[in-house]
Amino acid sequence: QLLADHSILRKERKNDFIEFRLKRGHKGVGYPLRALSLPRQVNVVSVDRGGELLIPKGDTIFQAGDIVTLFGRREQLCEARKILTGEPGPPCRENG
């Protein structure tokens, strides 16, 4: 059942994953997940911190070097990425 549901999500292309690395100076660095106003339909799936995979909770504080994986609708993923980094980046850049 789960595999069938996953296939439907991918076929619809309404939802997607993005992954990016947080850098020193990015807006989300130093803040806990609960303090950030991420779109409601975006899930922070995981944080890879130096090779250790974390399942983030509200008190997880983002650090420079974290690789963040998000899941949700593309336009909301772009908004969430901008909140965390301060920049649009792929897949959210104009013409790219």
Beta strands, then each sheet from edge to edge (+ up, - down):
strand 1: 15-21
strand 2: 43-49
strand 3: 52-54
strand 4: 67-73
sheet 1: 1+ 4- 2+ 3-
end
